[in-house]
């Protein structure tokens, strides 16, 4: 037995949950002694018997799970173009939808935020393919009839959405418990908005140092949840357990958002719409995998970071209003506009 140790730089990891996916995938290879991934460093260490498995096979297994490794240089120069193109398409659809009902927007601000949550869920659902796609495969059988397969997917979707909503209500209740006054609720909302803004920037993957900004539960907890899901073939149970995967970064964001509302009903509602959004790409991941490239899926997930930042701005505005500071965006924006106009006038008049 000849054991070799290697370190591999891995790109496209979105959260600490990706560590478990990579480790479990590589450990299925014969001859792998140890596999340890680190999301914050974007790197993984492996020990393996060179007589039974090669470094190339380990790399291939990582890429099979939707990640890319250093040395592949997968069109990095075109990633900005991919990102901007996808952002323009999604932003264009959003503005088109808004233009279709101009008179209703002022009355539907809450519903519009729910639509944004659904959109975030849809985009981060592509990340869910890596996290939960294997769970869907585990309960789906090739021998199932189409009707039975649909029933299984509906059962899984119900369990997953129910779990998200219940835990969202719990976080909303937690936020309510620690906020006795409206001012205190505003402070919690502001703290939550900072978390959302930082996490949105982290999802964009522009500042690698932000990877260290993550909420981590004990790794054994996430591994235990994964193992319990893998032992089950009941789609309803698998769906319910999915809500417990707290290592999932986008899910952490939504739970923090729910806590910032300080309302269990609103917290449940937020997670309900987010959960529904994740189901679309997740339950059709076989089709998506054949149509979209790995790089495109990665850029779609990054675009969701822009929406998370937008939700962070909305939460900050809510917090400012609740604190009664008088400095919410509606009051500050006219001041900013006046300042810009004044500066432009000075520049044009030469004063």
HELIX and SHEET records of a PDB file:
HELIX    1   1 UNK A   17  UNK A   27  1                                  11    
HELIX    2   2 UNK A   55  UNK A   64  1                                  10    
HELIX    3   3 UNK A   76  UNK A   99  1                                  24    
HELIX    4   4 UNK A  105  UNK A  108  5                                   4    
HELIX    5   5 UNK A  109  UNK A  139  1                                  31    
HELIX    6   6 UNK A  146  UNK A  177  1                                  32    
HELIX    7   7 UNK A  182  UNK A  204  1                                  23    
HELIX    8   8 UNK A  208  UNK A  212  5                                   5    
HELIX    9   9 UNK A  219  UNK A  231  1                                  13    
HELIX   10  10 UNK A  235  UNK A  242  1                                   8    
HELIX   11  11 UNK A  249  UNK A  261  1                                  13    
HELIX   12  12 UNK A  264  UNK A  283  1                                  20    
HELIX   13  13 UNK A  285  UNK A  291  1                                   7    
HELIX   14  14 UNK A  294  UNK A  323  1                                  30    
HELIX   15  15 UNK A  329  UNK A  349  1                                  21    
SHEET    1   A 4 UNK A  32  UNK A  38  0                                        
SHEET    2   A 4 UNK A  43  UNK A  49 -1                                        
SHEET    3   A 4 UNK A   3  UNK A  11 -1                                        
SHEET    4   A 4 UNK A  68  UNK A  69 -1                                        
END                                                                             
